[in-house]
Amino acid sequence: MATSLAKLRKEIKNNKLDAILISSVPNIIYLTNYSGFSKEEREAYLFITKNEQHILTDGRYTTAVKALIPDFKLIEISPKNPANELLKKIKVKYRIKKLGIEENNLTYKEYKEISSCFDDLNHFSLTNLRTIKDEKEISKIEKACRLGDETFNYILKKIRLGVSEKDVANKIEFFIKKNGGDLSFPTIVAFGKNSAIPHHQASDQRLTTKDQVILLDFGVKLDNYCSDMTRTIFFGSANAEFKKMYNTVLKTQTKAIEMLNTKYLIHNTKASSIDKVARDYIISKGYPSIPHSLGHGVGIEVHENPHLSPKSKDILKEGMVFSIEPGIYLPNSGGVRIEDLVVLEKKGPRLLTHSLRNLIEL
């Protein structure tokens, strides 16, 4: 927390701002390590100046804030003291002229209210700060990945004739929560042709016969940091067509990681160039292009910078954590996706997920 605040204050200085108003829950978590606020409604703001930091919230959170966020001065919002009136007082007290705000996170009504308090509003993003992870953050993601690997080993033993997609998804969720974690996103379990839908929602469809594709995409959240992993397995004996598709996806992922390794050792690499290697290889084998990006950053949120996509402007740098997840999807037969998380280190990429990547037949 102290490190993230120090980084933020450097950005305040570099952007010639007097203060920053933080409204998004992920950024509040990043700066305080407190995750108790709802994402569905506005329950708190952080107000950070060059030397002070405040948290504005209502009485429901007073006890928790005092106990868990002692480094922030609490300013309590109430019907008699609404947020906009409190902000006016803060402006006068600290002589705030130029304020940074997260304009992408505010409603129009909130923006108008803040505008009535401050004359000079400037968009500010914490994206660059959060993209590069420090050792503690990487360690937290790695711990979440370990529980994800354990979950995969567990669920393989629970797949049998008669189970539904929802059954498997519920068992994954139960195991994760039983072991102290939470879900970083709704679990994807797809049987048969459903595996050709990249973001399929688990349904009541059951495994009624052998020889079916099963796609499992799930993530763990531990200590506010996420994991993300996808494995595609085969229930029964895989046919030649499926094996070819699976091996193509596996080779694609391997080529992307290998290119990342060799190019990263020479100079920082464009995220789009890694995406292109994977996309071109799949197309060269006669399959349709990947209908989604090759990868995305993972941290407090399961989707954040960098983005490995054709139009991405991101440059991959040391300290970034992101997925590599090529996929092939054929509507009439099924799909294959293999997803792992990597962290970029001085010597190159290091895998954080370690579940078996070779084809598993149950």
N, C-alpha and C positions, 0 to 999 in steps of 0.2 A: 504493500500500500504506500509506504513512504517513497519507494522508488518510482511508482506511477505518478505520484503527486509531484515529485521533483521533475520528472519528464514533462508533465503538463505545464509546470511553471516556466520551464524553458521555452515552451511553445507560446505561452502568454507573452513572454518577453519578445520572442522572435516576431510575433504578429502585432507587436505594439498595442496590446490590449491592456485594459485596466483590470479586467476580471472575466471569468467564464461562468455561464449558467448551464449546468449539466442537467438534462431532463431524461435521457434514455436510460432504461433500467440496466442494460448490459454495461453501459459506461459507469453507472453508479456502482455496480458490482466491481468493476475493474478498479475503481478508485477507493472503495471502502471495504471490499470483500464481504459485503452484506447483501444477501439475495432475498430478503423478505418482502420486497415491494412488488406489487402486482404489475404485470405488463398490460393488463386490460384497462386500467384506469390510472390517472395521474395521482400518485400518492407522495411524491417527494421531488425535490430539486436539490442539487448541490450548487452552492455559490462559492467560487474559489477566486480569491484575489492573489496578489503577488506574495502576501505574507499570511493570509488567514484562510480558513476553510469553514463553511457553514453547511448545515443540512436543514432544509425547510420541509417539515412534515407535520402531520396532525397527531393528536393525542393518543391514537391507537398504537403509535410506534415509539412513544416517548421512552418507555422503560427499555425497550430493545436497543434503541439508538444510544442511550446513555451507557448501557452495558457493553455493547458490541462495537460502537464507533466512537470511542472516547476522544479521538483526535479531531473530531468535527464538533464545532459549536452548534448546539441545537437551537433552532428558531421554530417555535410551535405555531402552526397554522390553525386558525379557529374561525368561527363565524364572525367574531368581533375583529379578528386580525387576518383577513384574507391574504392570499399570496401576493397579489399586486400591491397592496398597501405595505406589506413587509418589505417587498423589493424596493419601494420608494424610499423607505427609511434606510435600507442598506446603501442605496445609491448616495444619499446625503452623507451618511456616516463615513463612507470610504471614498467619497468624491469620485464616483465612477462616471466616466464620460463614454469610453469606448468598451462595449460589452460583446463578448463572443457568445453565440447561441447555436444550438443544434437545430437549424431551421427545418431539416428533413424529419425531425421527430415531433415538432410542435403542430398542434391544430391551428387553423386560421384564427379561431377565437383566442387561443393562448398567445399567438403572435401579436394580435392587436393589443391584448392586455399588457404584454411586456413592452410593446412599442410605446404605450402610454406612460411607462415608467422611465424609459431610457431613450435618449435622442439618437445615439449612434450604435446600431446593431450590426453585427458582422457574423456571417456564417463561420462556424468553426467545427472541425471534425477531429475525433480522436483516432480515426482509422489508422493513420501512420504509426501512432504510439502502440496500438494493440497488435499490429501486424507482426512486429518483431517481438518474439517471446523471450523472456529471461529464463534462467535455469530453473527457478521455482515454478514458473508456468509450464515449462516443458515437462518437469517432473510430475506435475498434476495431470497433464494430458496423458503421460505415459502410464500413470497409475490407472486412469480410466480405461486405457487400452488393454491393460492386463486383465481387468475385470471383464472387458468385452471378449477377450480370448477365452477366459474361463466360461463365459456364457455360451459361446459357440460350442465348446466341448460338451457342455451340459445338454444343450438342446439337441445335439445329434443323437443322444440316447433316448430322446422323447418322441422322435418322429416314427410313426408307425401307421399302418392302415387304419382308416377311420377318423384320424385327427383332422380338424379343420384349420384353415389359415389362422382364424382367430384363436383357436386353442394354442397353437404354437406361439403366436404373438403374446398371449397372456402368460405362457410359461416363461418366455424370455423376460418379460417385465417382472414377474414374480421373483425370478432368480436374481435379477439385478437389484431389486429393492431389498430382498432378503440379505444381500451382501453389502448393504450400506449405500448403494448408488441410486440414481434416478435415471429416467430416460432423457436423452438429449434431443430426441424427436420421436414421433409416432413410429413404431416398428413396422417395417414392410415385410410381409410374408406372402409369397406368391407361388401358387402351384400351377404347373402345366402352362397353358397359353397365357395365364395371367402374368407370368414372368416377363412377357414381352411389353408390359406396361411399366415404364421406369419407376413411377411413383404410385404403384398400385396400393390400394387400401385393403388391408386384410379383411376377408369376407368369410362367409359360412361354408365356402367350398371345401370339400373334404377329399382326402386321399383315398379314393375308392379302388384304385388299381395300381399295380406296379408300373415302372417305366415312365416316370414323370420328372420333370424339372422342378426344383425347389430353389427359389431365390430368397435369401435372408439378408436384410439390410437393417441394422440397428446400431444404436449408440448409447453410451453410458455417460452420465454426468456425475462427477465426483468433485467435491470441494469447488464447485462452480465452473469446472472445466470439462469439456466434452471429448468423447471419442466418436468415431464413425467407421464402420466396416461393413463390407458386403461380401458374402460368399454365395456361390451358386453350386448346388450339389445335385446329385441324381438319385432318385429313389428307384432302385432296381438296377438293371444293366443298361448303361448308356449305349446308344447306337452310334454308328460311324459319323453321321451328320452332326450329332450333338458334340461328339469328341472333337471334331474339326473346329466347330464354333468355339468351344471352350478353350482349346489350345491356341486359337487365334487371339482370343481376348487375353489369355495369360502371356503370350508372346508380346502382345501390344504393350501391356503393363511393364513387362521386363525391359523392352526397348526404351520406353519413356524414362524409366528410372536409370537405365544405363547411360542414356544421353544426358540426363540431368547430372549424373556423376561426372562424366568426362568434360562437359562444357562448363559446369560450375567450377571445376578445378582451375579452369583457365580464366574465366571472367563471369560476372553476373549474367544470368540468362533471362531472356524474355519468356514470360510464362506462355505466351502464345506460340512460341517455337516448340515447346514441349507438347502442347496440345496438337500441333500440326503433325509431329512425328507419329503420334498415336493414330490420329484421324486418317492420315495417308496410308498407314500400314493396313488398317482395317479395310479401307476401300480397295487397296491393291489385291486383297484376297477375295474380292467379289461381294463383300457385304456392304450394307448401307452405312453411311457416316454415322458417327455417334450423335444422337439427338440432344445431348446435353454437353456441358463443359467436361473436360477431362478431370478437373479437380477444383477444389475450393479450400480456402483457409479454414482452420478449425481452432477454436479457443474457448472463450466464454460463450460464444455462439457457435453453433454447428456449421453455419455458413457465414464466413467473413472473408476479408482479404487475406492472401491474394486469390485471384481468379485465374484458373488455367483454361482459357477459352480462346477462340479465334480472334476475338476483338479486344482481348485484354491488353491493357497498357502496363500491367504490373511487371516489375523486374524482381526475379527471385533472389533473395538475399539470405545470408546466414541468420538463423534464429526464426525463420518462418516455418510454420507447421501447416501442411496441406495434404489433401487426399490425391491419390492417383486412381481413377476409377473408370477405365474404358468399358464399353458395353456394346453388345450386338443384340438387336431386338427384331425378331421375325414374327409378325402377328399370327401367322398360321401354325407356328410350331412352339415358340417360346423365346426366352431371352437368356443372356449370360452377362453378368456384371461381376467384376472382381475389384474390390476397393480396399486400399490400405492407406494408412497415414505415414507420412515421412516428415522428418525434421531436417532442415539443412544445417549442417555443421561445417567447421573449417575444412574437414577432409571430404566433405560431400554429403549426400543424403543418408539418413539412417532410418530404417523401418521401426515404427512404434507399435504396429500390430504384427502379431507373429503366428496367427492361425494358419494351418496348412493351406497352401494355395493350389496344390495339385488336385486333380479331379477326385472327389469323394463319391463313391457309389455305396448307398446304404442297402 
